[in-house]
Amino acid sequence: MMETERWRLALVQADATIEAAVRSLNESAMQVALVVGADDALEGTVTDGDVRRGLLRGLTLQSPLPEILHQD
């Protein structure tokens, strides 16, 4: 993959789990996962801080990603 297309590794589907977002954060090294819907429209973002706060609230890696989705 060309370095200019590395951002594509940051894409994660909105119906995924928190674990998928963590994998995306790790693989892209961009510090943000870009959450997209079925039509590839941006629905929000997830950062490692969002993941940590979700885990502290009792969520698990298998919890639905929308539980920690940041929309603004």
Residue pairs with C-beta under 8 A, 6 or more apart in sequence:
1 8
1 9
6 28
6 29
6 30
7 28
7 30
7 34
9 24
9 27
9 28
9 30
10 24
10 25
10 28
10 30
10 32
10 33
10 34
11 24
11 33
11 34
11 36
12 20
12 21
12 24
12 33
12 34
12 35
12 36
12 46
12 65
13 20
13 35
13 36
13 37
13 38
14 35
14 36
14 37
14 38
14 43
14 44
14 65
14 66
14 69
15 64
15 65
16 65
17 61
17 62
17 63
17 64
17 65
18 46
18 51
18 54
18 59
18 60
18 61
18 62
18 63
18 64
18 65
18 67
18 68
19 61
19 62
20 65
21 33
21 35
21 46
21 51
21 65
21 68
22 48
22 51
22 61
24 33
25 31
25 32
25 33
25 46
25 47
25 48
25 51
31 47
31 48
32 45
32 46
32 47
33 45
33 46
33 47
34 42
34 45
35 42
35 43
35 44
35 45
35 46
35 65
35 69
36 42
36 43
37 43
43 69
43 71
44 69
44 70
44 71
44 72
45 69
45 70
46 65
46 68
46 69
46 70
47 70
50 68
50 69
50 70
51 68
53 68
54 63
54 67
54 68
59 67
59 68
